[in-house]
Amino acid sequence: MKLVGGRTKKIFSALWWSSIAMLFCITTISAVALHSKHQIKKVEYHLIHLCDGNDLITVDEIKKKVFAAYNLDFVGVEIDRIDLEGLETILRKEAFIVDADAYLDARNVLHLDIAQRTPILRVIGLNGANYYLDAEGVRLPLSKHFTARVPVVSGAVSDYSEDFFKKNTSLKAAYEVVKEAREDALVAAWLEGIYVQSNQDLWLTGNVGDFKIIFGDDQHLDHKFHKMKCFLKDGLKITGWKNIESINLKYNSQVVVKSPAKV
């Protein structure tokens, strides 16, 4: 009898837990079904500003692009009709947007978190090219709302292509120089322009002094930057920037300083 009673207990226990699990599933499915019939109450756009507080694109422009893609603004649309991944893809196709995250909260509010691309240099080529490159090497058009204060690459700049950073070109060299300059506060603050000579050498100019730094190409980048930083930090204290016409970093073992011609 004890054995039968024990088995009966186990059967009732199993049935009880099965009932609980089934009830939980039914409740969950009902809640999801009920939730899916709810409508979007509001759409909130969260545009992350650039580090200086400016924007290349505005929320109004983003709203217009979303409306143009879907012909609606999502308010009043049933939740189960919203393709969040598709919406994120639409937003990421915008030139100035590097990432987007779309999600719903418990109040049926649709949130759109949007991160902008950060320009690190501007190209003004002899062929009429005029655009930005961001930190990932993506080409950006000029913005109607904001002009980024970044180094300007001009002169005989090679043409842009999506894989330019894989090629041995002046654009790739200038891009690598600017990226490296951003790692040092002094050089980043000084560097204003890179002029590409006809032989593809890079000549750097800054916001202090009229001298130029003859950088050459992007070979031995670390070594050249070490020499340049040492000279900007210590060498100018000795010579004074008014007494310099150019600083040549093309030679591995030395820094060649040229003084202005005496009149």
C-alpha positions in Angstrom: 0.0 0.0 0.0 2.8 2.4 0.8 4.3 1.7 -2.6 1.0 2.5 -4.4 0.5 5.6 -2.3 4.0 6.8 -3.2 3.4 6.3 -6.9 0.1 8.1 -6.6 1.8 11.0 -4.9 4.4 11.2 -7.7 1.7 11.1 -10.4 -0.3 13.9 -8.7 2.9 15.9 -8.3 3.8 15.5 -11.9 0.3 16.5 -13.0 0.3 19.5 -10.7 3.6 20.8 -12.1 2.5 20.1 -15.7 -0.7 22.1 -15.0 1.4 25.0 -13.6 3.7 24.9 -16.7 0.8 24.8 -19.0 -0.9 27.7 -17.2 2.3 29.7 -17.4 2.6 29.1 -21.2 -1.0 30.0 -21.8 -0.6 33.2 -19.8 2.6 34.1 -21.6 1.1 33.5 -25.0 -2.0 35.5 -24.1 0.1 38.4 -22.9 2.2 38.3 -26.1 -1.0 38.2 -28.2 -2.5 41.0 -26.3 0.7 43.1 -26.5 0.9 42.5 -30.3 -2.5 44.1 -30.7 -1.3 47.3 -29.0 -0.5 50.3 -31.0 2.5 52.6 -31.0 1.7 55.5 -28.7 4.8 57.6 -29.5 8.1 57.7 -31.4 11.1 59.1 -29.6 14.3 59.9 -31.6 17.6 60.0 -29.6 20.3 61.5 -31.7 23.8 61.2 -30.2 25.7 64.4 -30.8 29.2 64.6 -32.0 31.9 65.1 -29.3 31.8 68.9 -29.8 28.0 68.9 -29.5 27.3 69.5 -33.1 25.3 67.4 -35.6 25.8 66.5 -39.3 22.1 65.6 -39.6 19.0 66.7 -37.7 16.2 64.7 -36.1 13.7 66.4 -38.6 15.8 65.1 -41.5 15.8 61.6 -40.0 12.0 61.7 -39.5 11.5 62.7 -43.2 13.7 59.8 -44.3 11.7 57.3 -42.2 8.4 58.7 -43.5 9.7 58.5 -47.1 10.7 54.8 -46.6 7.4 53.7 -44.9 4.9 56.5 -45.8 4.0 56.7 -42.1 5.4 57.9 -38.8 4.5 54.7 -36.9 2.2 56.4 -34.3 -1.0 54.3 -34.2 0.5 51.3 -36.0 0.0 47.9 -34.4 3.2 46.6 -32.7 3.2 43.3 -34.5 3.5 45.2 -37.8 6.8 46.8 -36.8 10.0 45.3 -38.3 12.6 46.7 -35.9 15.6 45.2 -37.8 14.3 46.6 -41.1 13.9 50.0 -39.6 17.5 49.9 -38.2 18.7 49.0 -41.7 16.9 51.9 -43.3 18.5 54.3 -40.8 22.0 52.9 -41.3 21.8 53.5 -45.0 21.9 57.3 -44.3 25.5 58.6 -45.0 25.9 60.4 -41.6 24.6 57.5 -39.5 27.0 54.9 -38.2 24.6 52.9 -36.1 20.9 52.7 -35.1 19.0 50.8 -32.5 15.2 50.5 -32.6 13.2 49.1 -29.6 9.9 49.2 -27.8 9.3 49.9 -24.1 6.5 48.7 -21.8 4.5 51.9 -22.6 4.4 51.1 -26.3 6.8 53.9 -27.1 9.1 53.2 -30.1 12.7 54.4 -29.4 15.2 55.1 -32.1 18.8 55.6 -30.8 21.0 57.0 -33.6 24.8 57.5 -33.6 26.5 59.8 -36.1 29.7 59.2 -38.0 32.6 61.4 -36.9 34.6 63.2 -39.7 38.4 63.1 -39.1 39.5 64.9 -42.3 38.2 66.8 -45.3 39.4 66.3 -48.8 39.5 69.2 -51.3 41.1 67.8 -54.5 42.3 69.5 -57.6 39.6 67.6 -59.5 36.8 69.3 -57.6 36.4 66.6 -55.0 35.1 67.9 -51.6 34.1 65.4 -48.9 34.9 64.1 -45.4 36.4 60.8 -44.3 35.3 59.3 -41.0 37.4 57.2 -38.6 36.5 54.1 -40.5 37.5 55.5 -43.9 33.9 56.0 -45.1 33.3 58.9 -47.4 30.8 61.5 -46.2 29.2 64.3 -48.1 29.4 67.9 -46.6 26.7 68.7 -44.1 24.2 71.6 -44.5 24.2 72.2 -40.8 27.8 72.0 -39.6 31.4 72.4 -41.0 33.7 70.0 -39.1 36.9 71.5 -37.9 39.3 68.8 -39.1 42.5 68.8 -41.1 42.1 69.6 -44.8 43.8 67.4 -47.3 44.4 69.3 -50.6 46.6 69.3 -53.7 47.2 66.2 -55.9 45.1 63.9 -53.8 44.4 60.4 -55.3 40.8 59.5 -56.1 38.6 57.9 -53.5 37.5 54.3 -53.7 35.9 52.1 -51.0 39.1 50.1 -50.6 41.5 53.1 -50.8 43.1 52.1 -47.4 44.3 48.9 -49.0 46.2 50.8 -51.8 49.5 52.7 -51.8 48.0 56.1 -52.5 48.3 59.7 -51.2 44.8 59.5 -49.9 45.6 56.4 -47.8 48.8 58.1 -46.6 47.0 61.2 -45.5 44.3 59.2 -43.8 46.9 57.2 -41.8 48.7 60.4 -40.8 45.5 62.0 -39.5 44.5 58.9 -37.6 48.0 58.8 -36.0 47.8 62.5 -35.2 44.6 62.1 -33.3 46.4 59.8 -30.8 48.6 62.7 -29.6 46.9 65.8 -28.1 49.7 68.2 -29.2 49.9 67.1 -32.8 46.1 66.8 -33.1 45.8 70.4 -31.9 48.6 71.7 -34.2 47.7 69.9 -37.5 45.5 71.9 -39.8 46.4 70.9 -43.4 48.1 68.3 -45.5 49.1 69.3 -49.0 49.8 66.5 -51.5 52.7 67.4 -53.8 52.8 66.2 -57.5 55.3 63.5 -56.4 52.8 62.4 -53.7 54.8 63.7 -50.8 52.8 65.0 -47.9 53.5 68.5 -46.5 52.0 69.2 -43.2 51.0 72.7 -41.9 49.6 73.8 -38.5 48.0 76.6 -36.6 51.3 77.8 -35.1 54.1 79.1 -37.3 54.4 79.4 -41.1 56.8 76.4 -41.4 55.8 73.1 -43.1 56.7 69.6 -42.2 57.9 67.5 -45.2 56.5 64.2 -44.1 56.8 62.2 -47.3 54.6 59.1 -47.5 53.2 57.0 -44.7 56.1 54.6 -44.5 57.9 54.4 -41.1 54.9 56.2 -39.6 55.7 55.6 -36.0 59.3 56.8 -36.4 58.4 59.9 -38.2 55.7 60.8 -35.6 58.2 60.3 -32.8 60.6 62.8 -34.5 57.8 65.2 -35.2 56.5 65.1 -31.6 59.9 65.6 -30.2 60.6 68.6 -32.4 57.2 70.2 -31.7 57.5 69.7 -28.0 61.2 70.5 -27.5 62.9 71.6 -30.7 60.8 74.7 -31.2 61.7 75.9 -27.7 65.3 76.1 -28.9 65.0 77.4 -32.5 61.7 79.3 -32.3 59.1 78.7 -34.9 59.7 82.1 -36.6 63.2 80.9 -37.5 62.0 77.8 -39.4 60.9 77.4 -43.0 60.6 73.6 -43.2 61.2 70.4 -41.2 62.1 67.4 -43.3 61.3 64.0 -41.8 61.9 61.9 -44.9 65.4 60.8 -43.8 65.3 58.0 -41.2 68.3 59.0 -39.1 67.8 62.7 -38.9 65.5 65.8 -38.9 66.6 68.4 -41.5 65.6 71.9 -40.5 65.7 74.7 -43.1 65.7 78.3 -42.1 64.1 81.1 -44.1 66.3 82.7 -46.7 67.8 86.0 -45.5 66.7 89.0 -47.5 
